[in-house]
């Protein structure tokens, strides 16, 4: 019955060692005691866990939403801008390009590059004081002559600019080679000039020169300048306006090829002196996505971290109150043989468990928010799988750190004082 | 319990306990005391006389500022905090006036708590706790929550918890202080029975009729201990 061996007479060395062996606690007992301590006050436990749940749900949801949103933004960006390259000379804006700065056959040269979908020359002309009019009659009651932008293009530009026709046809190679006096009108220019149909073979005048309208655009996604412009064949512009060289070349590439084409275009167009040319291209879609994502991630991470800190402070606060309330229990455990370390371990396990539970529930809740928002907006939900997996770990660490101070306070309570004040 | 010959369970030689520095307060002064196997010592004295301070030192919950305290020939002052915790877990049982039962745990879980820090195998822990409850006549209340019991029953649960590890020494701090006279007699009968079966007991009380049940009595006044019978 006795812990020692009463029949053995005076205390033996082995009995002495056993009697003063440091007290111990198995992991199972530690877990049982922590769980029992937590569930002693279920209402308070639930409220404490909610603090961490909110923090981690916010963290998971915001990280997922930022990724989902940036994926959506980048996806739309890819469609247009990420496949556009513009090559021009390094001339000051408004100055005509010097002779031979860009070759006339630039589109053909570029289309030979792997990754180029279409290319076309585009030059803004200077018609001087010439106005554009659709009527030979000068009507003093109505304005019939306008100062409109006049540009010259090669046929490939319409594809490269993603232009769409409202009616008629585009300018073709023949129009350019023959220097035909034909034009295509941008929709805004056509509206100003009162031309909406080609049924009666309308014509316009630029200054004194008459041009037949063979097409009217409805859209030009990449070159909005074309919407208000009068568009001439390049050959006609060379003849009528002494165009010395294309001003710029618009290139449409396949997705992901912009960097490659930007690198090759100058050598393809001016192998003798590539540095006289300027190439403008958008950042890679991946970079855009990363850029957008990193901005959003930073913002949301800060918000999530703040929520988590608030949750951690909540755990620390509630645990401090619990230490005060459980002073008698701490004294009793010390009397029953618990060392300071056992007391600290139990409180730390309790707060870590609160954080862990908050992390698991928060990860589920955050993922649910991402899916709900994505479904509502018909987006594709995107979430790094490590985020919901890391959330319980982050929660547990938050609980561990939040519990450190209360656990130390509990461990350093003197058993005599604890028993007295907790009676 | 078999006599251990010349080795007492506890031996206090010139124990003193002073609180504060300089002109501090002497709670205990030059205490000499031995308690052997099967002893039952009652210590009486007015409030503030040093009874609880003495019990805390004997229970290794506090350390004396002077003198030497040996438990089974082990010099307690030479032990570190963890060793003293081990000694409390295996050698000493506590019964408090305020019971100190965990309110959210069942009666049997409260009793099993005494085994948690003892490095004892958890096998048969529940059965041993059941045996301890049986000894105090509360086996039928094993699954009740502590707050649902009467004061006397709670104190019996506390005694069962103290007996769980079969300690050499049972320290009772005013064990009947919160109980009516009938329940007091029940608890004293229980302690007498345990003592008859070999458990040494030191009991603090301020009630002389309670102290009369012990084999030895000592009086403590202003930190000075005098054995009266």
HADDOCK unambig.tbl for C-alpha pairs under 7 A between the chains (distance, minus, plus):
assign (segid A and resid 1 and name CA) (segid B and resid 166 and name CA) 6.00 0.50 0.50
assign (segid A and resid 2 and name CA) (segid B and resid 166 and name CA) 5.07 0.50 0.50
assign (segid A and resid 2 and name CA) (segid B and resid 167 and name CA) 6.41 0.50 0.50
assign (segid A and resid 2 and name CA) (segid B and resid 168 and name CA) 6.78 0.50 0.50
assign (segid A and resid 3 and name CA) (segid B and resid 90 and name CA) 6.57 0.50 0.50
assign (segid A and resid 3 and name CA) (segid B and resid 165 and name CA) 6.84 0.50 0.50
assign (segid A and resid 3 and name CA) (segid B and resid 166 and name CA) 5.79 0.50 0.50
assign (segid A and resid 3 and name CA) (segid B and resid 167 and name CA) 6.24 0.50 0.50
assign (segid A and resid 6 and name CA) (segid B and resid 1 and name CA) 6.64 0.50 0.50
assign (segid A and resid 6 and name CA) (segid B and resid 2 and name CA) 5.46 0.50 0.50
assign (segid A and resid 6 and name CA) (segid B and resid 4 and name CA) 6.37 0.50 0.50
assign (segid A and resid 7 and name CA) (segid B and resid 2 and name CA) 5.82 0.50 0.50
assign (segid A and resid 9 and name CA) (segid B and resid 4 and name CA) 4.50 0.50 0.50
assign (segid A and resid 9 and name CA) (segid B and resid 5 and name CA) 6.06 0.50 0.50
assign (segid A and resid 10 and name CA) (segid B and resid 4 and name CA) 5.63 0.50 0.50
assign (segid A and resid 10 and name CA) (segid B and resid 5 and name CA) 6.51 0.50 0.50
assign (segid A and resid 10 and name CA) (segid B and resid 7 and name CA) 6.09 0.50 0.50
assign (segid A and resid 11 and name CA) (segid B and resid 72 and name CA) 6.89 0.50 0.50
assign (segid A and resid 19 and name CA) (segid B and resid 86 and name CA) 6.77 0.50 0.50
assign (segid A and resid 19 and name CA) (segid B and resid 87 and name CA) 5.56 0.50 0.50
assign (segid A and resid 19 and name CA) (segid B and resid 90 and name CA) 6.19 0.50 0.50
assign (segid A and resid 19 and name CA) (segid B and resid 91 and name CA) 6.77 0.50 0.50
assign (segid A and resid 20 and name CA) (segid B and resid 83 and name CA) 5.02 0.50 0.50
assign (segid A and resid 20 and name CA) (segid B and resid 84 and name CA) 6.71 0.50 0.50
assign (segid A and resid 20 and name CA) (segid B and resid 86 and name CA) 5.36 0.50 0.50
assign (segid A and resid 20 and name CA) (segid B and resid 87 and name CA) 4.99 0.50 0.50
assign (segid A and resid 21 and name CA) (segid B and resid 83 and name CA) 5.71 0.50 0.50
assign (segid A and resid 21 and name CA) (segid B and resid 86 and name CA) 5.60 0.50 0.50
assign (segid A and resid 22 and name CA) (segid B and resid 82 and name CA) 4.87 0.50 0.50
assign (segid A and resid 22 and name CA) (segid B and resid 83 and name CA) 4.46 0.50 0.50
assign (segid A and resid 22 and name CA) (segid B and resid 85 and name CA) 6.58 0.50 0.50
assign (segid A and resid 22 and name CA) (segid B and resid 86 and name CA) 4.63 0.50 0.50
assign (segid A and resid 23 and name CA) (segid B and resid 82 and name CA) 6.32 0.50 0.50
assign (segid A and resid 23 and name CA) (segid B and resid 83 and name CA) 6.90 0.50 0.50
assign (segid A and resid 23 and name CA) (segid B and resid 85 and name CA) 5.78 0.50 0.50
assign (segid A and resid 23 and name CA) (segid B and resid 86 and name CA) 4.04 0.50 0.50
assign (segid A and resid 23 and name CA) (segid B and resid 89 and name CA) 6.79 0.50 0.50
assign (segid A and resid 23 and name CA) (segid B and resid 117 and name CA) 5.47 0.50 0.50
assign (segid A and resid 23 and name CA) (segid B and resid 118 and name CA) 5.57 0.50 0.50
assign (segid A and resid 23 and name CA) (segid B and resid 119 and name CA) 6.53 0.50 0.50
assign (segid A and resid 24 and name CA) (segid B and resid 117 and name CA) 4.99 0.50 0.50
assign (segid A and resid 24 and name CA) (segid B and resid 118 and name CA) 5.87 0.50 0.50
assign (segid A and resid 24 and name CA) (segid B and resid 119 and name CA) 4.96 0.50 0.50
assign (segid A and resid 25 and name CA) (segid B and resid 116 and name CA) 6.03 0.50 0.50
assign (segid A and resid 25 and name CA) (segid B and resid 117 and name CA) 5.01 0.50 0.50
assign (segid A and resid 25 and name CA) (segid B and resid 119 and name CA) 6.03 0.50 0.50
assign (segid A and resid 29 and name CA) (segid B and resid 116 and name CA) 6.41 0.50 0.50
assign (segid A and resid 40 and name CA) (segid B and resid 104 and name CA) 5.58 0.50 0.50
assign (segid A and resid 329 and name CA) (segid B and resid 102 and name CA) 6.96 0.50 0.50
assign (segid A and resid 332 and name CA) (segid B and resid 100 and name CA) 6.63 0.50 0.50
assign (segid A and resid 335 and name CA) (segid B and resid 61 and name CA) 6.91 0.50 0.50
assign (segid A and resid 335 and name CA) (segid B and resid 88 and name CA) 6.50 0.50 0.50
assign (segid A and resid 336 and name CA) (segid B and resid 88 and name CA) 6.26 0.50 0.50
assign (segid A and resid 336 and name CA) (segid B and resid 89 and name CA) 5.18 0.50 0.50
assign (segid A and resid 336 and name CA) (segid B and resid 114 and name CA) 5.75 0.50 0.50
assign (segid A and resid 337 and name CA) (segid B and resid 85 and name CA) 4.40 0.50 0.50
assign (segid A and resid 337 and name CA) (segid B and resid 86 and name CA) 5.66 0.50 0.50
assign (segid A and resid 337 and name CA) (segid B and resid 88 and name CA) 5.23 0.50 0.50
assign (segid A and resid 337 and name CA) (segid B and resid 89 and name CA) 4.15 0.50 0.50
assign (segid A and resid 337 and name CA) (segid B and resid 117 and name CA) 5.54 0.50 0.50
assign (segid A and resid 338 and name CA) (segid B and resid 85 and name CA) 6.04 0.50 0.50
assign (segid A and resid 338 and name CA) (segid B and resid 117 and name CA) 5.75 0.50 0.50
assign (segid A and resid 339 and name CA) (segid B and resid 82 and name CA) 5.63 0.50 0.50
assign (segid A and resid 339 and name CA) (segid B and resid 85 and name CA) 5.74 0.50 0.50
assign (segid A and resid 415 and name CA) (segid B and resid 61 and name CA) 6.19 0.50 0.50
assign (segid A and resid 416 and name CA) (segid B and resid 56 and name CA) 6.99 0.50 0.50
assign (segid A and resid 416 and name CA) (segid B and resid 61 and name CA) 6.18 0.50 0.50
assign (segid A and resid 416 and name CA) (segid B and resid 62 and name CA) 7.00 0.50 0.50
assign (segid A and resid 423 and name CA) (segid B and resid 98 and name CA) 5.69 0.50 0.50
assign (segid A and resid 423 and name CA) (segid B and resid 100 and name CA) 6.88 0.50 0.50
